Amino acid sequence: MYRTIVITALALLAAACSKGGTATATLHGKSGAAVIGNATLTEKDGKVDIAVTAKGLPPGKHGVQVHEKGDCSASDASSAGNDFAPGGGIHAAPNDPKGHAGDLGNIEAGADGSGTLTLTTTRLTVVPGERSVVGRSIVIHSEPDDFKTQPSGAAGAGGRIACGVIEKQP
């Protein structure tokens, strides 16, 4: 009887963990940029759906990355640290198996300065663990990500124009 209860409890716990959850970040302008926006990261069944929206961006493409530290206090967002790269790898396109887990690609802003980036990845999690985004940050760079220049895809050549700390939602 005790064994059945323990097995049932473990199965319920595993099912609850596989559902993941949601984390969000509110983006604020950095490096003198007047960018505002938000990011939502929702995990379910081992996949994380990511949606980043921003306003006040210069028209064109801008690299978006998860960074290792959940600290956007520096005026240039340097406090967010480097790209989030659990397990190492190289800078690459989103979902490239050789790439950093935090490589999210580019958000493209129209003439009005608004842009949206959506993608799904299996390289990140919302639940606790080595690949969890909770307590890290989302950074939008002034330059586009070329997916090949090391270590940050040429996006790092320009400034960090928006940053937001990723927090788990209840």
N, C-alpha and C positions, 0 to 999 in steps of 0.2 A: 504494500500500500504506500509506504513512504517513498519507495523508488518511483512509483507511478506519479506521485505528486511532484517530486523533484523533476522528473522528465517533462511533465506537463508545464511546470513553471519555466523551465529552460526553453521549451519550445515557444511559449508565449513571449518570453524575453527576446528571443531571436527574431520573432515576427515583428515585435515592436521596433527593434533596432533596424530591421531592413527597410522600414518605412522612412527613415531618415529624419526629415524635418525641413525647416526653412530658416535661412539666415538672411539678413539684409544689411545694407550699408547706405548711408546718406553721404553723397559726394559733395564736397566743398571745393571751391576754387583754390588753387595754389600757384605760386610763382607769378602772382599778379593777375591771374586769369579770373574772370567772373563766371566760372562754370558752376552749375548746380545740377544735381541729378540723384539717381538712386540705383542700387543694384539689388536684385533678389536672386537668391540661390536656393533651389528647392531640390532636395534629394528624395528619391523614391526608387526602390528596387535596384540599388546599386548605380544609379545614374543621377547626375546633378544637372538640372535645367537652370541656365543662367540667363538673366535679362538685365541689361544695363541701359539706362536711358539718361541722356544729358542734354542740357541747354547751355548756350553761351560758348559753345566750342567754335574755334575758327573753322570755316568750311574745309572739307577734305577728310582724309583718314587720320586716325589717331590710335596708336597702340594701347591696348588694355591688358593689364596683367594683375594677377594676385601677387602681392608682395608679402614677404616673410613676417613682418611685424605689424601689429595692429596699433600703429602710432602715426597719426597724421599731424602731429603738433608743429613740426618745422614748417616755415613759410614756403619752402620748396618741396615739401613732402619727403625729404631725404630720410626722415625719421622712420619711414615705412620699410627701410632696408632694401635688400635686393629682391629679385624675382623669387617667388616661392618655388623651390625645386627639391621636394623630398625625393630621396633616391638618386639625386644627381641628374644627369642628362645634359643635353645641349639646348640652346634656344631654338625653337622650331615652331611650326604652325600648330594651331590647336588640334589636339588628338593625334599628333604625330607621336608614335610610341617612343621615339628617341628624345622627345622634348620635355621641357619643364612642365610640371603639372599646372603651374600658374599662367602659362601662355594662353591667352584668350583670343588673340587676333586683333582686328581693327574695328573701331566704331567709325562710321562715316557720317559726318555732319553735312547737312545741306546748307544752302545759302542763308537760311534763317538761324543757323547755329545749333540745330537740334539733330540728335542722332540716337539710334537704337542698335544694340548688339544683342543677338540671341544665339545661344549654342547649347548643346548637350555634351557632357563629358563623363567619362568613367574614371578620370584621373584624380578627381577631387571628391571629398565627402563633406557633409555637414555634421554627421555624427563624429564623436571624438575618435582620434586616431592620428597616425602620422600624416595623412593627406587631408586633414580637416581644415577648412577655410575659416572656421570660427576663431576669432582673436587675431586675424590677419587683416590685410587691407586690400582694397581695389584701387588701382592707380590708372588714370588716363594720362598718356604722354602727349606732348605737343606734336610729335612726329609719328609717321606711320611705322608699323612693324613690318619689316621685310622678310621675316621668318628665317633668316639665315645668318645675319651679322651677329657675332658673339660679343658680349654675353646677353644682350637685350634686344636683338633684332633691329638695330638702328633707331628704335623708338627712344632709347635712352640718350641719344645724341642731343635731343632737345630737352626742355624742361618737363617736369611733372605738373600738369595743369589742373588735376583734380585728384582728390584722395578721400576715401571713406573707410572707416573701420567696420569690419564684418562682425555682426553680433547675432547670436542665436535667438530666434523668436520662440515664445512659449507655445 
